[in-house]
Amino acid sequence: MPAKRSLTLALALLLAIALPVRGATPPVLQQIDLRPLTESSQPGELVPFAGKIFFSANDGTYGQELWRTDGAPDGTHVGTELACDLAGGAGVGSSPYLLTVVGDTLYFGANGEAGSQLYSTNGAIDGCQQITVNNTGDAIVDELRALGDQLWFSANDGVHGREPWVTDGTTTSMVANINEFNIAGPNAGGSGPREFTKLGSDVYFSADDGIYGNELWRSGAGGTNKVTDINQAEGYPYLTAGSYPQNLTVVGDQLFFAVTTTSGERELASVGASGPVHIYDINAGPGSSYPSQLTNFNGQLYFNAFTDASGYELWHMNGANPELVMNISSGDQSSDPSFLTPIGDWLYFNARDNLHGNELWRTDGTAAHTTMIKDIFPGFNSNYPNGFIAHGGAIFFAGSNGTYNTIFQTGGTEASTIESITVTGTSPSVGCECRAPIVFLGDRIFTYLSTTEGGNEVAFVDPLLPSTNRDGSGWSTALVLLAAVTAAAGLTVRMREAKRR
């Protein structure tokens, strides 16, 4: 066979092996039937940690406790283990919640033998330890936030009510007694701090000191102090109403958040490490803009906001000024963008326009490049994409295919947006309305699967990634490179034959 023909044939064969077959059946999602038959283990809080997925579940024996898994074949729960039995009794359960990783430690709240307390684990079986905050009763641990090598949280020590606390795993202490007007004791209200967020060396949060209502506070080298009284309207007798800061989001050297102003409007605000709080009147006049979904994308703030003219649409800060990115649902109708998720050079989100339901969109920050990627569930029906997570050259998300919720993947184009798994069982539903419906451990997806036969359980699948071949092995990139080299060699041979002629 002539050299150029053999090389061309080799190139074709290599490319056929290297490129994934789009028509291949996606891999089957496998349910870990922790609580057999139709009963559900009520799983939640999937968190990758120490080479496993940790989660809360009830196997019907120990009650709701902390478990770990790395997946298992054939729907069994081999490889799925009880990590800690904190309640210490059959069927009792400690109900772990807010699993939060800080370095090599996993923290969470749970109702153990000593009541509601803070716990930590290094990931080993029976490796859980209690971090005692309240020696007399329930600590009511809440608002766990990983900030650098520290965990900030809200807790009640039985004396001061719910106040800000911090731990580095060795030392645990109350940051400040902000609300000194509560009656001491286990039922003391405290300041109820929320949304701990770090800007520079300071930690910002919302709290109520019992005088000015719920306002913005800052804790750092200068102590713990109220930033300012944003809402000075009268509230409860002798108190001001409070601005209730929410969605605290750092962009550059600014902290952005939503507040209620003295005039009663819900608007966007910002503050730097020093300087006054600035209020942005996005919906000009007496109406509120109700900013939400605050997200840092490529060093700019993006968010959902309302105006009388355009409804709820996607906005961003263009320099010092709020600017409408695009009126996706024209007129005063709302596209109501949600699940804003920065991935690479694009911001992915869920939105609807005048012709389609809630579908998959993305933007680079310009109106010209704000587009719907695909109408996955055609017409005014909604795919309602959520839980975006990038892995292995693709973006995975949960959504509806028109029959049930499942997992999709996209490369950012209509053609690359496909269902990435096969789901079996009666009346299936994949994912959840939670902070992380999809997580990865290595190249393995973990999620939730509810069926009539198996109940609601943790499930896993090894998806076909763009960087792998049809069998899931990581050869395609190398083979494509080899094919390119072969092509170049073939071109060289043909050039030499041409010169001979």
N, C-alpha and C positions, 0 to 999 in steps of 0.2 A: 504494500500500500504506500502511495506517495507520502512524503513527510508531512506536507501541509494538510492532507486529508486526515492522517492519523492524529495530528495535533488538534485539528478542529473537532474531531470526534471526542478526543480526550477532554477538551474544554467543555463540550456539551454535557458529557457525562458528569464531570465534576460539578458543574453548575446545577445540574439536576439533583445531585446529592446534597449540595450545600444549601439550596434555597428551600425554606419551609413550604410545605404543601398546604395552601390555605383551605383547601376543601377537606382536609383531614378532620376526623371527629375529635373535638376537644376532649381532654382527659376528664375522667369522672371524679366528681367531688365525693370524698369518702367521709362518712359520719363516724365520729368516735362515740359509740353508744355507751356512755358512762352509766346511764340509768336505763337498763334494758327495757325492751318492749316499747309501749307507746308513751311511757312516762318521760318527762323532761328533767334534765339535770339543772335547768335554768342557768346556763353559763353566762358569764359576763367578764368584762375587764381583761380582754386578751392583751398581754404585754410581753414582748420578747425580752428575755433576761437570762444571763448565764447559760446560753446555749439551749434554752428551752422556751416554751410559751407558758407563762403563768396566767392563771385565771381562777375565778370564783365559780364553784359548782356544787351541786347537791347530788350525791350518788345514791341517796335513799338510805344510807347507813350512818354517815357521819354528820348529816346536815350540810348546810352551805359552808364550805371551807375552801382553803387555798390548794389548788392542784397545779401540776405542771405536766407538759407533754412535748414530744418532738414529732408527733404523728404516729400513725400505726397502719399496717396493711389490712385490707379486707374488712374494714369497719369494726375491728376489735379495739379494745382499749389497752392492748399490750403497749408499753412505752408511755402510758399515761398513769401518773402516780399522785397519791395524796402527798402534798408537800408539808402541810402542818394541820394538826387537829387542835385548834386553839380553844375551843369550847369544852373539850375534854369529856364529852358524853355522847352516847349514841343518839343520833337524830337531832341534836341540839343545834349545832352550827354557829360559827362566829360571824358569818356574812362579811367577808373581806370586801373593801371598797376603796376606790381612788388609788389603785396600784400605780406607784410613781418611782421611776428609777433615778437615782443620783449616784453616778459613778458605779462602783461595784456593790451597791446596796439597793434593795427593793424595799420601799416603805409603803405602808397601807394602814388604813383604819380598820378595826375589827372589834367585835363584841366578844372578848375572850372571857376567861374565868374571873378576871378582875374587872369586868365591865368593859365599856367602850374606851379603848386606849389606842395609842399609836404603836405599830409593830414594824419590825424590819427583818429582813432575811438576806443571807448571802447566796441563796438559791439551793442549798443542800436540803435533803430530806430532814425534817424536824429541825431545820436551821432558823426557825423564827424566834425572835426575842421581843419582849415587851419593853417599850420605852415609856416609863411611867410618868404621866403628866398630872394625874389626879389620884391621890392616895385614899380618897374618901368616897369616890363614886365615879360616874361616867365622865370622861374627858370630852366627849362629843367632838372628836377630831374631824376637821373639815378643811377645805381649801388647800390641799397639798400642792405645793409648787416647787419644782426643782430650779434653783437659782445658783448656778455655778456648782460648787461643791457643798452647798447647803440645801436643806429642806426647810421651807417656810410653811407654816400652817396655822390654822385657827384651832384653839382648844380652851377648855374650861378646867382650871385647876382646882375647882371647888371653893375658891375664895374670891376670885376676881371676875368670874364670868368668862365668856369667850373673848380672848384677846390674842394678839399675834405672838407666835412662838417660832423658834428656830432651833435646828439641830444640825450638827455635822457628823452625827453618828457616835460621837464621844461625849460632847457636852450638849445638853438640851436646856433651854431657858426661855422664859417669857421676855419678849422684846420690850414691852411697856404696858402699863396699866392705863389705857387711854380713857376709859369711861370709869371715873372714880365715884360716880353718883349712884351706881347700882348697889343694892343691898347685898352685903357679902353672904356667901353661902353657895350651896350646890345649884340653886336656881337663879343665881345672879345672871343678868343678861349680857353684860360686857359690851364691848364696842362692835362685835360682829365683823371683824376685818375680812375683806374679800379681795381676790384678784391680785395677789402679790406679783409685782413686775419690776425687774431691775433696769434702771437707767444709769449708766456710769457706775459709780460705787454705791449709789443709794437704791433703796427698795421703796417703791410706791404702792399704795393700796387704798381702798376705801374703808372708812370706819366712822362710827358714831360715838362722839365723846359725851353725849348726853346734854350738850348745850347747843351746838351748831347743826345738829342733825348729821346725816351721813355725808361726809365730805372726803376730799383727797388728802391723804397723809403721806409723809415721807420719813424714812428712817435711815440714818447713816451716821457718819462721824459727828455730826452736829446734834445728835439725839433723835428723838421721834417727835415730829411736830406736824400740825395741820398746815397744809400748803397755803390755803386761803379759804375764806367763806364764800364759795361761789354763789350759792343760792341764799340770799339774805331775806327772803320772804318769811313771814311769820308762819310757824307751824303749830305744834302743840304749845299751849300757854307757856310763855317765858322761854321758848326755844325757837330757833330758826328751822326751816323746813328740811334743809339738806338738798344737795344736788345729785346724790346717788350716782357717782362715777361708775361707768361700766365699759367693758371692752378695752381695757388698758392695753395699748399697743405702742411699742417703741419703733420709731423710724429715725435713723440717724441720731441726732442729739435732742430729739423731741419725743415727748410722750403724748400720744393722742388718746382721747376717750370721749364717751358720750355723757352729757350732763343735763340736768334740769336747771334752767336759769331762774333768776329772780322773777322774771315775768311769766314763768311757768312753761316755757318752751323747752322741748327736748332737742338739743343741738350738739354739734361737734365742738370739742375744745382741745387745746394743746398747751403744754408747758415745757420749758427747758429746765436744765439743771439749776439755772438761776433765772429770775425774771418772772413777769406776771403770767397768769393764765389768760389765754386768748380764746374768745368765743367766736365761732363762725356762724353767721346767720344765713344758712344755705337756702332755706325756704323763706324768702324775704317777707317781712311783715309779722303778724302775730302768730302764724302757724308754725308747727314743729317740722323738722326734717327727719326725726327719728333715726339717726345714723346707727348702723349695725354692721356686722361682718368685717370689722376693721382688720386690714391685712397689709403687711409690709411686702411689697413686690418691687424688686429692683430699686430699692431705696426710695420708693414713694408710697404714700398711703393710698390704698384703694378701699372703697366701702360702699354699702348700699344706703341710699338716702332718698327721702321723699320731697317732692315739690308739687305744688298745685298744678304746675304746667306739664310735668312729665311723669308723675306718680313715683313709684319706687324703682330707681334705676341705678346703674353703676357709675360711681363718681371716683375721682382721685384728686390729690393735692398737686396742683401744677405750680411749683414754687410755693408761694405763700397763700395761694388762692384755691379754693375748691372749684373743680371743673367737672362738668358732665362728660363722661367718656363717650357714651352713645345712648340715645333714646331708643333702646332695643325694641320695646313695644310702643309704637308711635303714639303721639298724642298724650293724653293724660292717663293712659293705661299703664299698668306696671309690669315690668319683666321680673321684678323681685329677685335679683341675683343672690345666690347663696352658695355655701360651701366653697368660698373663694380659696384657691390653693395654688401657690406659686410653684411651677415646675420648669426649671430652665429659663428660657426667654419668654415663657408664656404664663398667663394667669388663667387657670381652668376654673369653670364655675357652672352652676346650674341656673338656667334662666328660661323664660318663655317669651315669645314674640306674638304678633297678631295672628300668625298662621299656625303656630305649633304650641304644644304643651311644654312642660319643663324638660328641656333637653340639654345636651352637652355643648357648651360654648367655651371659647377661649379668646384672649385679647393680648396684644403686646402693649396696650395702653393708648392705642390710636383707634379712632372710629373706623378707619379704612381696614384695619386688621382685627376687628371685633366681629367674629363670625360663629355661627352654629356649625359644629363639626359634622354632625349627622342627626337626622330625625330618626332616632332609633325605634321609637314607638310611634308610628306615623299619625299625622293629623293633630287634633287638639288633645290627644291622649298624652300622657307624660311618662317618660323613662325615669325621671327624677334621679339623675345621677348623684352619687354622694360617696364619701370615703375615698377620695382620690389619693393614690399612692404610686410613686414611680419606682420601677424596678426592672432591671435587665433590659433596658432600652424600650420599655413600654409603660403606659400609664394604666393602672387598673382601677376599677371603680364598681360599686354596686348600683343596680338599677333594675327596672322592670322591662321584660321583653314582650309584655302584653298579656302573658299568661301567669308568670310568677317572677319574683325577684331573683336575680342571679348576678354573676360577675362578668363584666365586660373588660376589654382592653382596647387601647387606641395608641396609634403613633402620631396622632394629631391630624389625620386625614379621614375622610369618609370611608375610603377603601380599607384602611387599617383598623377601623372600629368594628370589632366583632365580639361575639360571646366567647369567652375564653375557657369555659368549663361545660361539662355535661352534668345535668342534675337528674337524679332518679328519685322515685318515691311518689306517693300520692300527696297532692296539694303542697308541693315544696315551696319554701321561701328561704332565700339566702341573705345573709347579712342581718343588720339590725339598725334601729335609729339610735345610735350610740356614737361615742367619740372616735371609735376605731373599728368599723365593721370589717376591715381587711387589714391583716398584718402579715409580715413576711418573717420567716426564720430560714436563713439561707435563701434558696430559690423556691421554698415551699410556702404556699399561701395557707393561712389559717383564718377561718371565718366562722359563721354560725349557719347551721342548716336545720330547718324545721320541716318535718314530714309527719303525716298521719301515723305511719308505722313506727317511726323512731323518736317522735317528740322533738323538742328543741335541744340540740347538742352542738358541741364544737365539731368542726369539720375541717378537712385539709385537702389540698390538691397540689400536684406539681405541674404548673402550667407550661405550655409551649412558649418559650420566650423568643423574641426576635433574634437573639444571639445564639440560639440553638437550632439544631436540625429537626426534622420531623419526629425523630425518636427522643428528643429532649437532650441529646448529648451535645457538649459544647464544641463541636467541630466545624460548624458552618463558616465562622469567620476565617479560620485557617484555610479551609477548602476554597473559599472565595479568593483569598490571596493567592493560593496555589493555582487556581484557575486563571487568575490575572497574569501570573508569571508564564503559564503555559500559552496563553493568548499572545503575550509579547514574543515568546519563542517562536510561535507559529508565524507571526508577522515577519520576524527576522529571516526565517527560512524562505518565505515567499519573496522577500526583497532580494535575497541572494540568488534565487532561481531566476528572478527577473533580470538581474545583472548578467547572468550567464547567457541569457537569450540575446 
